């Protein structure tokens, strides 16, 4: 009996050291980031992201583009083309991702200018997740601030598939 108890304690200690019991917190981070993005962005929008691409689309009901699959010179044209068709554009990034994007996409004035403005949303978490509007319109609304530990379990449910409505191209 003592051997079984010691073995169980050893296995629990090993599991805790490997972070098995932190999975819930990690999943909540992605769901909270998606919920913040949903709240801080327009429904008819595209969100440029890195690590949170899938969770923003799955939980946050927003169309996403992975910035890793974009050429640095193409970002400004993509944003301009989407804006001309009535689609708002945003970037949703963690602090460490912001620095990577700054170094890789320095030629994109649209993206770099957005990262220099105050964010539309902030997630209080060590990763410092933020949502930036790429082409800001007039807004007097302060940024939405959320805490990743206070979102409800309903935020962990998948959202509706995102849809875009493209209008005729505006000059």
Steps between C-alpha positions, in 0.01 A plus 500: 500500500785738586665429164181584310461828691865596441466413130185714473676794671799464268274497192303805618824686570631414153172611337505829691863563400404445133220760522213256453286684752559838328320401179176659617673834552661483154170417331332786683768739370419415138125520561538830688715646221236396247221650713691827534558507125129438436404786733761745368444443126219546252317184386594570137875498557823312438747452783869452428647272765769243575449256789135592551389453137296186557350598835387841372324332209359210707395681819501865391293477180747708298672428169876477547816523294827353624768765470763226460353425156520859379779677318600818683432715193149355457353602837422860407337393170294230673374741765424768241313249280291371791421852623389604149249213509360596841698256714667635816846365576669435833812338641477279811838422652682409819783732611771263380326475162485881471879518504528226235245679280681833542830350385353299211241750373686828549416599142125474568403847613142388564601225741781690674287815540224291660743347749608852602142604584308402813333159463125442463518216754735371770500163671650511848728199487878451514502463119360856465256423215375809313269580209593789268286660230702533179300782342339688787177686454365762736452347842465640845469158659776407745673164453320191623695344787441139607652259748556149363401339830158662516345386172208265532497144379260603223798671331653154459218399266562527125348802333320524169722471193628844396357661187615798301280729297691664217351806338590649164856628497518865606765730349 
